[in-house]
Each structure stands twice: as C-alpha cells, then as structure tokens.
C-alpha cells in the first residue's frame, strides 16, 4: 500500500484559488475546470469545486465563516519568513486571524484564512530556545 496522502479541499472557484495560492508562493496547477493540484512542500492538496467535493464525499461542505474544519500548519525557516509570507497573504486577498507573534519564547507564527476560509498557520520554531525536558 502506498503511503502517499492527498488532501482534498473544497473551493468555490478553482481558478481563483489556484491564482491565490500561486501568488502567496505555493505551486498550484490547474488540472482542467474541475480541479487543481496544490503542492506545499511534500504535501499534495487537490482543490475541487464545492459541488464536486460534496458529490464524492456525500456530505455538505463546512461553512468556514462559522466553523473551522481543519488547520494546515506549515513550518517556516525564520521569523522573517513568517512576516514576509503573511504580507503576501494579505496582498493576495487572504485574511489574517493571528498576527505574527511569539509564544513561549521559542515559537513565532501567524494564522491566515485563504479565499474560502480554510485556516492555515505558519510557524517558526527556534529549537535552540526550546525547553529541555
């Protein structure tokens, strides 16, 4: 059995979402009118129109204005990378729900929502400052 995992994500407009993710630095490629492939590091996320997603899952898409169904966490290499990435998100039309900030003296991150309200966070962890057990 293959150990690859593909995440399927419903979006209202595949072309618009593809453009957004490319604008913030991910690699998104259209695969026809019905889907796009989004690469984030080693992870593949397939974007599907809401109706197509509902059809193959047999469930309604979550209302992301009222509910969070998941949060995607992405590692960053520095505090500066977090800050620059969040600026790109704002410029591309995403919304910031967690401004860049430090937690516990060794984590620095921020949270944003994409055009469809799916939540993401970007996190830099300074392992040299992590508490020792």
C-alpha positions, 0 to 999 in steps of 0.5 A: 500500500502506498503511503502517499496522502492527498488532501482534498479541499473544497473551493468555490472557484478553482481558478481563483484559488489556484491564482491565490495560492500561486501568488502567496508562493505555493505551486498550484496547477490547474488540472482542467475546470474541475480541479487543481493540484496544490503542492506545499512542500511534500504535501499534495492538496487537490482543490475541487469545486464545492459541488464536486467535493460534496458529490464524492464525499456525500456530505455538505461542505463546512461553512468556514465563516462559522466553523473551522474544519481543519488547520494546515500548519506549515513550518517556516525557516525564520521569523522573517519568513513568517512576516514576509509570507503573511504580507503576501497573504494579505496582498493576495486577498487572504485574511489574517486571524493571528498576527505574527507573534511569539509564544513561549519564547521559542515559537513565532507564527501567524494564522491566515484564512485563504479565499474560502476560509480554510485556516492555515498557520505558519510557524517558526520554531527556534529549537535552540530556545526550546525547553529541555525536558 
